[in-house]
């Protein structure tokens, strides 16, 4: 696993993933950074689909083709139940365009404040896909609630059903023990280990 690169431009996410897996996941080389810089929006294109697993796997294959080695991709999608699942897989563009305050604005006159998040983690290894994913049910808060200044954009407005805190009000240890990223990564790691273990007996 230490020889696998994690696809992200966010060092906080890289740190969080390494903490969850208890493994030091690789960062990019200078050559990688130049290739990424030349991409539109510094990211590989994603297909437009509501099929989470397919989006993650095809992105993993595209990243593999770019860097030509084992790379983990990870993405999270959000579904607001009152709006028939909006914004689905298009959360990155939604939050860039309208931000947290406008998501809260959308919810002002809505009684159903439930939502869910799905994280998918995928790797393409020249022949097969290894993919893990997990779903967490959330409540959208009435206002932003946070005590940490360094948080992912959604951390301050979503409260998981299993807690009375938003992710932004939790310590790193609290968040990483229940987050969809943690369980998706653990699900991925089990499939990864099972996949390569099977070759020892063939």
ZAMARGU-4260 file (C-alpha; in steps of 0.2 Angstrom, whole numbers, plus 5000, padded with zeros to 4 digits):
<rodrens>
0) 5000/5000/5000 | 5014/5012/5003 | 5018/5012/4985 | 5001/5018/4980 | 4998/5036/4976
5) 4982/5044/4983 | 4974/5056/4970 | 4970/5073/4978 | 4976/5090/4978 | 4970/5092/4996
10) 4984/5088/5008 | 4972/5088/5022 | 4963/5074/5014 | 4979/5065/5011 | 4983/5067/5029
15) 4966/5061/5034 | 4967/5045/5023 | 4984/5041/5030 | 4978/5042/5048 | 4962/5031/5044
20) 4973/5018/5035 | 4987/5019/5047 | 4998/5019/5032 | 5009/5033/5024 | 5000/5035/5007
25) 5011/5043/4993 | 5010/5061/4987 | 5014/5066/4969 | 5031/5068/4961 | 5036/5084/4952
30) 5032/5075/4935 | 5015/5070/4942 | 5011/5088/4947 | 5015/5095/4930 | 5004/5082/4922
35) 4990/5087/4934 | 4993/5106/4931 | 4990/5103/4912 | 4973/5095/4915 | 4957/5106/4914
40) 4952/5111/4932 | 4968/5101/4938 | 4957/5085/4937 | 4953/5071/4925 | 4936/5072/4917
45) 4922/5063/4926 | 4907/5055/4916 | 4890/5063/4920 | 4881/5050/4929 | 4871/5045/4944
50) 4880/5029/4946 | 4892/5032/4960 | 4902/5016/4957 | 4904/5018/4938 | 4910/5036/4941
55) 4923/5031/4953 | 4930/5016/4943 | 4931/5026/4927 | 4940/5040/4936 | 4952/5027/4943
60) 4956/5021/4926 | 4958/5038/4919 | 4970/5043/4933 | 4980/5026/4930 | 4982/5030/4912
65) 4988/5048/4916 | 5001/5043/4929 | 5004/5024/4924 | 5004/5016/4941 | 4993/5011/4955
70) 4982/5026/4961 | 4968/5027/4973 | 4954/5039/4969 | 4941/5044/4982 | 4925/5055/4980
75) 4910/5059/4990 | 4893/5063/4984 | 4878/5071/4992 | 4859/5068/4991 | 4846/5080/4998
80) 4830/5070/5000 | 4819/5085/4999 | 4826/5089/4982 | 4825/5071/4975 | 4843/5068/4978
85) 4850/5085/4972 | 4865/5088/4969 | 4869/5070/4966 | 4887/5067/4959 | 4888/5086/4955
90) 4892/5092/4972 | 4909/5100/4968 | 4901/5111/4955 | 4886/5115/4966 | 4897/5120/4981
95) 4909/5131/4970 | 4894/5140/4963 | 4883/5143/4978 | 4892/5138/4994 | 4885/5132/5011
100) 4875/5147/5014 | 4864/5144/4999 | 4862/5126/5003 | 4855/5132/5020 | 4844/5145/5010
105) 4837/5131/5000 | 4832/5122/5015 | 4824/5136/5024 | 4806/5131/5020 | 4809/5113/5019
110) 4803/5102/5034 | 4812/5086/5028 | 4831/5090/5031 | 4837/5073/5029 | 4852/5069/5017
115) 4865/5056/5014 | 4883/5055/5008 | 4891/5041/4999 | 4910/5040/4998 | 4918/5028/4985
120) 4936/5023/4984 | 4943/5014/4969 | 4959/5008/4961 | 4962/5001/4944 | 4976/4989/4943
125) 4979/4986/4924 | 4965/4972/4924 | 4952/4975/4937 | 4944/4987/4948 | 4945/4987/4967
130) 4931/4998/4974 | 4924/5001/4992 | 4910/5013/4996 | 4899/5018/5011 | 4884/5028/5015
135) 4880/5039/5030 | 4863/5047/5034 | 4864/5065/5039 | 4853/5080/5045 | 4856/5097/5037
140) 4858/5109/5051 | 4849/5126/5052 | 4865/5136/5053 | 4883/5132/5051 | 4891/5124/5067
145) 4909/5123/5069 | 4924/5125/5080 | 4938/5119/5069 | 4944/5132/5056 | 4951/5119/5044
150) 4937/5108/5039 | 4929/5101/5022 | 4916/5113/5016 | 4901/5102/5021 | 4908/5098/5038
155) 4899/5113/5046 | 4881/5110/5040 | 4879/5091/5040 | 4876/5081/5056 | 4877/5062/5055
160) 4862/5053/5063 | 4873/5044/5075 | 4879/5060/5084 | 4873/5077/5090 | 4888/5086/5083
165) 4892/5091/5065 | 4909/5084/5058 | 4916/5102/5061 | 4912/5101/5079 | 4921/5084/5082
170) 4939/5081/5085 | 4948/5072/5071 | 4947/5056/5081 | 4928/5057/5083 | 4926/5061/5065
175) 4937/5048/5058 | 4929/5035/5069 | 4912/5037/5060 | 4914/5046/5044 | 4909/5038/5027
180) 4927/5041/5021 | 4934/5030/5035 | 4922/5015/5032 | 4923/5017/5013 | 4942/5016/5015
185) 4941/5001/5026 | 4929/4992/5014 | 4941/4996/5000 | 4956/4990/5010 | 4948/4973/5014
190) 4944/4970/4996 | 4961/4975/4991 | 4969/4963/5003 | 4957/4949/4998 | 4960/4952/4980
195) 4979/4950/4982 | 4978/4937/4995 | 4969/4926/4982 | 4984/4926/4970 | 4994/4917/4984
200) 4983/4902/4982 | 4982/4901/4963
</rodrens>
